[in-house]
Amino acid sequence: MKMNPLGRTGLMVSELCLGSMTWGTQNTQDEGHAQIDRALERGINIIDTAEMYPVNPKGPETQGRTEEIIGAWFAKSGRRDEVILGTKVSGEGYGAVRDGAPISSATIREAVEGSLKRLQTDYIDLYQLHWPNRGSYMFRQNWTFDPSGQNTAEVLDHMEDVLGALAREVERGTIRHVGLSNESAWGTAQWLRLAEAGYGPRMASIQNEYSLLCRLFDTDLAELSMHEDVGLLSFTPLAAGLLTGKYQGGAVPDGSRMSIVSDLGGRVTDRVPGAVQAYLDIGERHDLDPVHLALAWAAQRPFMASVIFGATSMSQLDRALDASEIVLSEAVLKEIDAAHRAHPMPY
């Protein structure tokens, strides 16, 4: 398993990261524990979670279960020191956590303490802001994104306030490093600038959606990432399962994500099947499993810190883990570029 630097933290993380958002709904605690055991056995050293998990579905009755499952594994195994653990504090508007309160110095201490208790640990390696209070163009909101209503002074005051609260947690030893999620290039630049000015810890990473079908990161954020050493932790690298090919021809397998969320959060459009087929055809021409094609391509991007993937079965997990052994040829990469030009932004 290839290892990559996590920003400027000095930590090295595996190029694949075990996602956990189905543990507690689609997966039981025992299944989650088996996935952790297998992932560590295969060389993964980073697990991603969030205080709002699990999802599919998500809600107040399940909120926090995923962290509890990971915490139970820590308590049972005694292997906390073998894992780089990333979790996330929920942003404004998600009513199942703190009644939708925004991220602020008034909420961070409570959120950190809640995660620590559920995770049965006394520190979090990477504490991430799940989405900006001001909103985000992620989750298909890029089509109508309009930042004109943002108040610059208020946004920057908020960032200073949050960085101060994060600095106090670092001083307490409850968190070691901090990161962003669902952020923009401008937002990330401001977090970095304020950290350099002494307001708090430097953001080590950014967790945004990135896949063969969703490449919003490729321009301004890619440039920022490379110059500023803020690595991408990409989520949904299989496009919520679309890139596996299992939904082609209108199929909806029992127990699949689409059987629970019919439009895959806005990812199902008329242009998606053609785009997916283009990548499936590349895999077939080069004798590559489509899962390996998608994950290996993401892992080979120059700004990638780690590719976060999830699984609901051990067979899916093993299939994804095998992607770490794949290096895509220049011929494959050229065909991927051609497919991207032919099928840009299908959702």
Beta strands, then each sheet from edge to edge (+ up, - down):
strand 1: 3-5
strand 2: 12-14
strand 3: 16-19
strand 4: 46-48
strand 5: 84-89
strand 6: 124-129
strand 7: 175-181
strand 8: 203-207
strand 9: 231-234
strand 10: 304-309
sheet 1: 1+ 2-
sheet 2: 3+ 4+ 5+ 6+ 7+ 8+ 9+ 10+ 3+
end
